[in-house]
Amino acid sequence: MSEIKKAPISELFNLKGIPSTVTMTVFPEGNPYIPTQNSNYVFNKDVVRSIRAFLISPNDDALYITGPTGSGKTSAVMEMCARLNWPVQSITAHGQMEMADLIGHHALVGGSEGESPTMQFQYGPLPRAMKLGHVLLVNEIDLIDPAELSGLNDVLEGRPLVITSNGGEVVKPHPMFRVIVTGNSAGQGDATGLYQGVQSQNIAAMDRYRFMEVNYPPKEVEAEIIKKVAPAIPDVLRLKMVDVANKIRQLFIGDDNSAETELSVTMSTRTLVRWAKLTQQYHGADNPILLALESALLLRTSKVEQEAILRISKDILGIE
């Protein structure tokens, strides 16, 4: 692909029931920051609708995608941008992250042979995305200190970035520059206590985002995902594996009225896919499903939780 063109989103994202007149711009290939496509990825129509609306017309907003761990918040953005050839500057936040991690810093850079290294400013993902018209994707945004995150406020309102550490350089936002962040919370902290390190963010900073939620896919979609990554697993077993995952999720979030043990871990779509892949890979073992479940999830849980998950699995899978 050597030029910009329009393409129907039904073809781009393999979605049914959408008119071919609904399109998105596809950019030229070749940029090293274009994400790599996962050909087995299954798109959700509602998620595509929300992200598409933001990419086309952000209206001076940034986009905040919230949802449980492993539900596909980051992959939804990366897979859409991969098919649109829209470059992404991606960074994962943490508790010690500072604005300098986003903006950049000075570093010694070696010159030609025989020349001494010189101190030069190395641009971070934020000014690179602003200059070049890329998507800035910040994962786990709710782990950042609220005071540091507030440093993005002017940029999120469409103002230029002033890099004081680089002589007051002014970086104006490219028309295609977008800011997308993901988090397990919606910026108000984690009242459930399930996610360590999540912080309540500044309300003024949160006012600069539009929000969307990504949850685990419907049962039939997750079964289709398993079919793509582990086609040797029979249909009936795939559906039961998804049932196991959904029961574990209920106990994780406390959305279950039974007397069963509440769990401190969950089976995300990511973990479910790992379980399915390993089950297929261990097909010669005496009990490939159990062996795969141990590697995918059980061995990082307590003994009590292992027993609860095994009980769930045996009740749902039965003779399988």
N, C-alpha and C positions, 0 to 999 in steps of 0.2 A: 504494500500500500504506500503510495508516494504522495498522496494529496488528501486534503480534508474532504470528507463526504458525509452524507446523512444515511443512516441505516435504521430499519424498523427495530424497535426494542424486542419484538416477538422473536426475531431472528438472532439478535445480539445475545439475549439472555434465555432463549429457548422457553418462552412463555406462551401459553395458549390463551385464546380468547381476547387478544388485544389487536385492534385494527392495525393494518400495515402502515396507516398514515401517522401513527404515533412513532416518532423517530428520535434519535439522538445523534449528535455529531461524533464522528469517529476521526481521530487525528492520525497523522502519519506515524508509521512504525519507526523503530530504530533508536528511540531515546533509552538510555540505560536505566532510567528511573521508572520505566513502565513496568508494573508488576507482572510476574509470570502467571499465566493462566493455569488453573486446575481444571482439566477437561471433565472431571467427575463432579464438579460443583453443581448443585441444584439451587436455582434462584427462587426466592419467594416474591410473589407479585407485589404484595403490600410494601415490602422492604424496598424493592426496586422503585416503586412509585415515589416513596418519600425521598430517597437519595437522589433520584432523577430530578425531582422538583427543586431540590437544593442546588445541585450542580448547574442546572439551567439558569436558575434565578435565585441567588442567595438573599437578595433584598437586604443587604448590610447585616446579615446574620452569620454566625458560625453554626455548625451542626453538632449537637451532642447526642450520641447514640448510647443508650443505657440498656442493660439487660444482664441476665445471669452469666456466670462464667461458662465459656465454651459454647455460647449460643450462636456465635457467628457474626459478632459485631464487626470485628476487623476484617474478616474474610469477605463480608458483603461489600465493603468499600473497595478492597483490593481486587476482587474478582470483577466488579463493575468497571473499575478504572483499567484493568487489564484488557478488557474487550473494547474499551473506548480509546485505548492507547493514551490515556491521560496520566502523565508522570506523577509519582507520589514520593514525597519526602516523609518517611515514617520514623517515629521515635517512640520508645516506651518510657513512660514516666516512672518515677520512684520517689521515695520520701525525701531524699537528699538532692533532688533535682533543682537547679537554679535556672534563671532566665538565660545565663551565659551558655547553658547547654543547648538552648534553642537558637540564640543569636550568633554565637561563635566566640573565638578567643585568639590571642596572639600566640604564635609558636615559631620556633626556629625551623627554617626551611633551607635545606641544602641547595647550593647553587651548582654551577658547572664545576668540572674537575679543577682543583686548585684554588677555587674561590671559597671564602668563608661563608658559613650559613648566615642568613639574615632573618631578622624578626619580621614576620608577615602575619596579617590578619587572616584567619581561616574561618570562612563563613559557615554558620550552622544551618540546620534545615529550614528555619524560619526565613531568613533573608534569601536563601536559594529559591524557596518556593515563591516568595514575593517577586523576585526578579524575573523568574522564568515561567511563571504561570502554572505552577504545579499545585497539587493538593498537599497541604500539610496535615498529616495524620498523627495525632498524639494519642497513644493508647494508655489506658489506666490513668486518665487525667485526674481522677479523684484521690490519687496518692500524693499529689503535689501539695506543698505548703500553700495555703490560700494567698498569702502575701506575695509569693513568687508568681502564681498564676495571674494575679491582678496586673502584672506587667504586660500582659497581652491585650489589655482593655482597649488601648488606642488603636492597635492594629485591627482588632475585631470590629471596630467602628469604621474601618476603611481609611484611617489616617496612615501616613507614611511611618516607617520605622526609622528612628534616629539612633544610629549606633555611636554612642558617645565614646566608646573605647576604641573606635576607629576614626578618630578625628571629627566626630559629628557627622559622619556620612548619612545621607538621607536616602532611604530605599522606598520608592513608591510602589504600591501594589499593582501587579500586572492584572489586566481584566479577567484572566482565567485563574487567578489565585483563589483558593478556597481553603478554609480551615474546618477540619472534622476531628472530633475527639470522641473517645469511647470511655466508658466507666461502668463498673458494676453497680454504682449508686447513681442517683440523679442529682448529685451535688449537695445533698443535704445530710451526708454522713450515712453510716450503715447502722440502722436501728436494730437489725437482726443479729448483729455480732458475727455474721458468717464470713466477712471479708476483712482480714487484718490489715491495718494501715490506711484504710479509707478515711478521708477527712471531710468534714463539712466545709464547703467552699463559700467564698464571699458572695452574698446575694447580688451585689452590683455586677460582679463578674458573670454570674449565671444568667443575668438579665440580657446578656449579649448573645445567647444561644437560642436556637430553636431546638426542640427535643423530639426524639423518636425512640421507640422501644423495640428491641429485637428479642424475641423469646425463642425457645426451642421450637424447631419445625413441627408441624402436625405429624401424626403417626405415619400416614401414608408417604409423606415426603421423606422422613427419616428412613423408612423401609426402602425407598427408592435410592437414597444415598448409599445404603448398605449394599444394595444390588449392584451399584456401579463399582464400588471398591472391592467387594467380595462376592462375585457372581456365582460362586460354587455353593453358597449357603442357600438352602431351600426356602421358598417363599414363606411357608408356615413358621419356620424357625426365625426368619428375619423379623416378622411381625411380633413374635414373642420376645425377641431380644429388645425391641423398642418398648414393649410393655414393661419389661424389667427396668429399663432406664427410666421410664416415667414414674414407676413406683418408688424408685430410689430418690428421684427428684422431689416427690411429694413428702417423703420423710426428711429430706434435707431442708426444705423450706418450712416444714411444720404444717403443710397443707394436707394433713391426713388425720382423720378422727379416730383411728384405731389406736390400740395400746402398744403398737410396735415401737421399737427403739428409734429415737430421732438420730439422724446421721449428721456428721460434721463434714462429710464429703458428698459430692453428687456425681452422677454420670452425665456429663455434658455430651453434646453431639460429637465433640472431638474424642472423648473417651469411648463412646459407643462405636465410632468408626474404628478406633484402635482395637477394640474387642473383636469386631467383625473381621478385620484384616488378620489378626493373630489366630482367630479360630480357623480361618481358611489355611493359614500358614502351618498350623499345627495339626493338620488333618490326619496325620499318621499316628498321632498319640492316642492313648487309651481313652482319654476324656479331653478332647481338644477345646471344648467350650469352657470347662473349668480351668484348664491350664491357661487359656487366653484371658479369662476373667481375672485370674490371679495377677498376671503381668500388667493388665490394663488398669486395674483398680484396687483389688483386694490387698495387695502387699503394702499399700501405703495407708491402710486403715488399722484401727485397733482390733483386738481379738473380738470384742463384743460386736463391733460394727461388721467385721467379717462374717460372723455367725448370722447377723441380721440380713446381710446382703445374700448370703448363700441360701438362707431360708426363703427369701423372696424369689431367688432364681429357681430353686427347686419347685416351689409352688406354681410358678408360671410356666417354666419350661417343661416340667413333667418328665416324660420318658426321653424327650429330646436331649 
